[in-house]
Amino acid sequence: MSSLSPLSRRGVIAAAGATGLAAVAGAPAVASAPHGRRSAALVVHNARVFTGVRGAPLAEAVAVGRDGRILGVGGAEVRRLTGRDTEVVDAKGGTVMSGIHDGHAHPMDAASRSLRPSLAGAEQTVADLQKTLTGFLKDSADQEPDGWLVVEDWNPVGLLPHGTAPHHDMLDALPTRHPVALRGGDGHNIWVNQRALDIAKITADTPDPVGGKIVKGKDGKPTGVLKDDAQPLVTRHIPEPSPKELHAAAAKILAQAAASGITTFMEAVVGHDELTVYRSLAETGQLLQRFVPALRIDTDKTKDPAAALAYARGLRADFDDVPGLRFGTVKVFLDGVIEYPAQTAALLEPYLDKDGRPTDHRGELYVSAADYGKLSAAFNAAGWQMHAHALGDRAVRTALDGYAYALRATGRRDLRNTAAHLQLVHPDDFPRFAQLGAIACMQLQWATRNTWTMDSLLPYIGAARHRLLYPARSLQRHGAPLSGGSDWPVDPLQVWNQVRTAVDRTGTDGEGGDLYREQEGLSRTTSLRMHTLGTARQLRMEHLTGTVERGKSADLVLLDRDVTRCPVADISSAEVRLTLVGGTVVHDASTASGRAAATRLARASAGPRPTAFASVHGGRHRGCGCG
């Protein structure tokens, strides 16, 4: 037996950097301890074990077998599973629990973003913006004149003084001949200089594409701003990062996620490019988490269910051999976002103007209920699960109407169709989730009182609807199954603040009190369960992961504190000591690589936050792969 903290060996079954999830399949057979008992590969003791199982007795130790599964949960009887070569870790009173299951995130997009400079959604004067961009240009001087300067997370409403309209002249004044593109953090806008317009051959005579707009001045000439589906007129000319660059960036990103305690991801927008990166990572043992890729069905494909299903099946056939991936989910965008000035979330009742008067604008519904129902029925009949982006109450109702149609057509209640985001849900629809067996996937780090929920929203929807923002407890009371997701990198990856904010509706970024905590805040246990077992159920993996039970896969985290009993506000700053996936150590905070990943995570999480919600989450935001 060895007593250690930190781990002194190359992991419990294998070091993640060498083998990743592939180690689970090739794990050695269970050895025998003295007196015929099976010995554990790892025993963590002196812990507060959150099993996630209702009514489970208190436990202070967990044993992990050499097959990557949980061998025992309890007390002294678990410690007796220690053998001569068992790794033993003193939890020092910290929580051991299931790893976090992120039911809606975009880690491959986070990897791509990390390769480019970022404006972090800042509000700046034109002069200050030009100064910032000039600094970025110094790093790309060797790429003059034809290399692109592409900058992420531009705030489309962030030019000061407020109301200043972006124009290519402001970018043309930079000391460069580069084509320059500032990509809105919302994915809804891109702002380019004249050189980029020339490359894209965009002139006063260029018509707006379907679903997009080339913003033009009073003189009829392009200003350099392109919206929605006009953006590809420019972006198709921007070179993509090389496969080697994407692989390296993704490996770092997944190490950061492991340092956060994430053991399973649902990547919410996936196509061939993302799947290719997964394969590359798996081949080098760097696909650290389990992945459920949600294959994006573009809006134009939603009207042809047979073609959409053939597309998804084709991607699955091409990549089903990648270890760590589990296919069977597709993603559809039903609407945009609700905040001013974007206001593209689909509402049942019109938006209000700044003085509280009704307008004739109800947002954008990208797919009709009839089309979504037929699409859902086709995929459900083939055993696939639907995942809908639905922020506004009309989009949520459209998703549920579609799932009701599919249920009538197929009779299948076991697929756990999901609606994500759920910023506004009409009370009539609260009970429908349970009735339809649908999952409510929520990103509750947004449920705070701040500029985005107050200044950019309250005047435009009114107090009655505002009270229903992110109605987590209302949904729970009506029996809706809850799951959690981060929507990273639309927001920084702050897993434990996300867990905390679901409870206190304040989080680290709340201003001036909570956002309807009494009405919509969840219990601590409910929040922990929705981010573990709840999401495992969403992803149809609860037989394998999501709770700490004998026989389940050892997808576990060890924290530096007891998040089941510490002050709720202290959950935000919880740090992960160990993360295991299938018994394999994928993060060890005591190692050099673990410290490096944790440092990158802390730096990213502590970065400046955008000052306007629309700058990070407007329209068909790029974080969700839209636009």
C-alpha positions, 0 to 999 in steps of 0.5 A, a space after each residue: 500500500 502507498 499513502 500519498 498526496 499528491 499521487 506519486 505514480 502515473 495515475 490510477 490505471 494510466 496517465 491520461 496524457 499517455 492513454 486517455 479514455 482508451 486506457 479503460 478498455 485495456 485496463 489490467 484485470 482486478 488483482 487479489 488482495 490478501 485473504 481473497 479480497 479484490 484490491 482497489 487501484 485507488 482508495 480515497 478516504 476521509 472524504 465527504 462523498 456526495 453519491 447523488 443517490 437519494 436516501 444513500 447513507 453517508 460515506 467517507 471513502 470510495 474505492 476504484 477497481 482496476 477495471 475503471 469501475 467503482 469497487 466500493 462506497 462507504 467507510 471502513 469496509 471500503 478502506 479494507 479493499 486496500 492492497 499492497 499496490 493501492 494508491 491511497 489519497 486523503 481527501 482531507 474532508 473534501 467532497 468526492 462526487 461524480 464528475 460534472 456532465 456538461 450538457 451544452 458546451 462548445 469546447 472545440 470552438 473554445 479551442 479555435 477562439 484561443 488561437 486568435 486575439 480577443 477584445 473580450 467584449 470591451 467597450 472602447 472609444 474608437 481611438 482606444 480600439 485602434 490602439 488595441 488593434 495596433 498592438 495586435 498588429 505588431 504580433 503579425 507584422 511578418 504576415 503583411 500584406 496578405 495575412 488576415 488579422 482576425 480578432 475575436 469577441 468584438 462588442 457590436 454595441 461597444 463603441 463609445 460614446 454609445 451610439 457610435 456606428 462602426 465603419 470600415 474607415 475606422 479600421 482603414 486608419 490602422 497602420 496595416 495593409 492586412 485584411 482585418 476582421 473583428 468577429 462579434 462575440 455574438 456571432 451575429 456581426 462581423 466588422 471588416 476593413 475595406 481590404 477585406 470587403 475588396 477580397 470578398 468583392 462586396 460593393 454597393 451592388 452586392 445584394 443581401 443574401 437570404 437571412 443576412 444583411 450587408 449594412 450600407 451607409 446613406 451613400 449606399 456603400 458597405 460600411 464594413 458590418 455584415 450581419 447573420 448569413 451575410 458574414 460568410 461572404 467574408 469568413 469563407 476567405 479567412 484561412 482556418 487554423 491548421 489541423 496541428 494548431 487546432 489539435 494543440 489548442 484543443 488538447 490544452 482546452 480539454 486539460 482545462 476542462 478536466 481541471 474544472 472537474 468535467 468528465 463528460 461533454 455534450 458538444 452542442 454544435 458538431 460537424 465534420 471538422 470537429 469530429 476530425 479533431 476528436 479523432 486526432 485527439 483520441 489517437 494521441 490519448 488526449 480526448 480526456 472526457 467522454 463526448 456526445 457530439 450533437 450534430 448540427 442540422 442546418 435550418 435549410 435541412 430541417 424541411 427535409 427530414 430524410 436528407 437530414 437523417 441521412 446526413 447525420 447517419 453518414 457522419 456517424 458511420 465515418 466517425 463511430 470508431 473514435 473511442 470516447 464518442 457516443 453518437 445519437 444526438 442532433 442540434 437545431 436552432 429554433 431562435 436567437 436571443 432575447 436581450 436588446 438590441 438583438 431581440 431575436 429570441 422568439 416570444 409569444 407576445 411582442 417585445 416592448 419599446 424602451 418606454 414599455 409600449 408593445 411593438 409588433 416584433 416577436 423575434 425570429 423563429 427559424 423553424 416552424 412547429 410543423 417542420 420541427 415536429 416532422 424532423 423530430 419524428 424522423 430522428 426519434 423513429 431512428 433512435 436519435 435524440 433532439 436538442 433544441 436551442 430555445 431561449 424565448 417562450 415561443 421557441 420553447 413551445 415550438 420545441 415542445 409542440 414538435 416533441 408532442 408530434 414526434 411522441 404521437 407519431 413514434 410512441 417513443 418516450 425514452 429518447 429524452 428530447 431536450 430544450 436548451 437555455 430556456 430563458 423564458 418559459 410560459 407557465 402553461 408549458 411548465 408541466 409539458 416537459 414531464 408529460 413528454 419526457 423532455 429534458 430542460 437543459 439550463 445554463 443557470 450561471 446567467 440567472 443573476 441580476 446584472 446589466 444583461 438581465 436588467 438594463 438590456 431586458 427588463 424594460 423590453 419584456 416587462 415585469 411579469 415576464 421578467 419574473 419568469 427568467 430562467 424558471 428552474 424551480 418552477 420547472 422542477 415543481 412541475 416535474 421537469 427533469 433538469 440538466 445543466 450546461 455551461 455554453 462555454 466559451 460564450 461564458 468563461 468556464 466557471 463550473 462551480 460558480 455555475 453550480 452555486 448560481 443555480 442555488 443563490 441566483 447571485 453568483 460571482 457577477 451578480 449586482 444589487 441582489 439576487 434574481 428571484 432566488 426565493 421563487 426560482 433558486 434550487 436547493 444545493 442538492 438539486 443543483 449538484 444532481 442536475 449537473 451530474 445525474 441530471 445531465 447523465 440522464 439527458 445524455 442517456 448515460 445514467 447506467 454508466 455515470 452520474 452517481 457514485 455507486 458500486 459498479 458504475 464507471 469511476 468518473 469522479 472528482 475530488 475537491 478541496 472543500 466540502 461543497 455539500 456543507 460549505 457556505 453557498 458562496 464558497 462553492 464558486 471558488 472550489 478547486 479540483 484536486 483530482 479528476 478521473 474518467 473511467 478510473 483514469 486520472 485526467 487531472 492531478 492538481 499536484 503535477 506540473 501539467 495539472 498545475 499548468 492546466 489549473 493556472 490557464 483555467 484560472 486566468 481564463 475565468 478571471 478575464 474581463 467580462 463583456 459589459 453588454 450581454 448582447 456582445 457575448 450572446 446575441 443573435 445566432 451566437 458563434 459560441 453556439 456555432 451559429 451565424 
